[in-house]
Amino acid sequence: MELSIIFKTLGDDIRIRILGLLLERELCVCDIESILKISQANVSRHLAKMKIAGILSSRKNAQWVYYSISKKFIELHPEIITALEAEVKKLKNYKSDIKAMAALNKKKTGDGC
């Protein structure tokens, strides 16, 4: 994982917001779409770039794909994760994104979207 690729990938507001959510917990594409109010195609495109850069990992459960921060990324770059955890919380959208995620969690029943 080249640092230049990691930082280029993180140089996007939507990807930073997605990362902020994923620092809290694993999410599927439709969860992120609902929380950030952006299209599924847009979410998938951002997630793919982050996965290619080695920042995210995914797992499939039935027809849903769940994303989380890659364990390997956390192991190789703990300082980046620590800095991101602190800085993401300072973003203007962070609190509203976390509130939207909490509201979504209350509405969801069962596993999947």
C-alpha positions in Angstrom: 0.0 0.0 0.0 1.7 3.1 -1.2 1.2 6.2 0.9 0.7 8.4 -2.2 -2.1 6.2 -3.4 -3.7 6.1 0.1 -3.6 9.9 0.4 -4.8 10.5 -3.1 -7.7 8.1 -2.4 -8.6 9.9 0.8 -8.5 13.3 -0.9 -12.2 13.3 -1.5 -14.9 14.6 0.8 -17.3 11.8 0.2 -14.6 9.1 0.8 -13.7 10.8 4.1 -17.3 10.8 5.1 -17.6 7.1 4.2 -14.4 6.4 6.2 -15.9 8.3 9.2 -18.9 5.9 9.1 -16.8 2.8 8.7 -14.6 3.8 11.6 -17.7 3.4 13.7 -18.9 0.0 12.2 -19.2 -2.2 9.2 -21.8 -1.0 6.7 -23.4 -2.2 3.4 -23.7 -0.1 0.3 -27.3 0.6 0.8 -26.7 1.8 4.4 -24.0 4.3 3.1 -26.3 5.4 0.3 -29.1 6.1 2.8 -27.0 7.9 5.3 -25.1 10.1 2.9 -28.1 10.5 0.5 -26.0 9.7 -2.6 -26.7 7.2 -5.4 -25.8 3.6 -5.1 -23.5 3.9 -8.1 -21.7 6.8 -6.5 -21.2 4.9 -3.3 -20.0 1.8 -5.1 -17.5 3.8 -7.1 -16.0 5.4 -4.0 -15.9 2.1 -2.1 -14.2 0.4 -5.0 -11.4 3.1 -5.1 -10.9 2.7 -1.4 -10.8 -1.1 -1.6 -8.3 -0.9 -4.5 -6.1 1.4 -2.4 -6.1 -1.2 0.4 -8.1 0.9 2.8 -11.2 -1.2 2.9 -12.1 -4.8 2.9 -15.5 -6.4 2.1 -17.5 -9.5 2.8 -20.6 -10.8 1.1 -23.7 -11.9 3.0 -26.5 -13.2 0.7 -26.9 -10.4 -1.9 -25.4 -7.7 0.3 -21.7 -6.6 0.4 -20.5 -5.2 3.7 -17.5 -2.9 4.0 -15.1 -2.2 6.8 -11.7 -0.7 7.4 -9.1 -3.3 6.3 -7.4 -5.1 9.2 -4.1 -5.0 7.2 -4.5 -1.3 6.6 -5.0 -0.8 10.4 -2.0 -3.0 11.2 0.3 -1.2 8.6 -0.8 2.3 9.3 -2.0 2.7 12.9 -0.9 6.3 13.0 -3.0 7.2 10.0 -6.1 5.5 11.6 -5.5 7.4 14.9 -5.2 10.7 13.1 -8.2 10.0 10.9 -10.3 9.0 13.9 -9.5 12.4 15.6 -9.8 14.6 12.4 -13.0 13.0 11.0 -14.9 13.9 14.2 -14.1 17.6 13.5 -15.8 17.6 10.1 -19.0 19.6 9.7 -20.9 16.6 8.4 -19.7 14.1 11.0 -22.4 14.6 13.6 -25.2 14.6 11.1 -23.8 11.5 9.5 -23.6 9.6 12.8 -27.1 10.8 13.7 -28.4 9.5 10.3 -26.6 6.2 10.9 -28.2 5.8 14.4 -31.6 6.6 12.9 -31.1 4.0 10.2 -30.0 1.4 12.8 -33.3 2.0 14.7 -35.4 1.5 11.5 -33.6 -1.7 10.3 -34.9 -5.1 11.1 -32.8 -8.2 10.6 -29.7 -8.5 8.5 -29.4 -6.8 5.1 -31.0 -3.8 3.5 
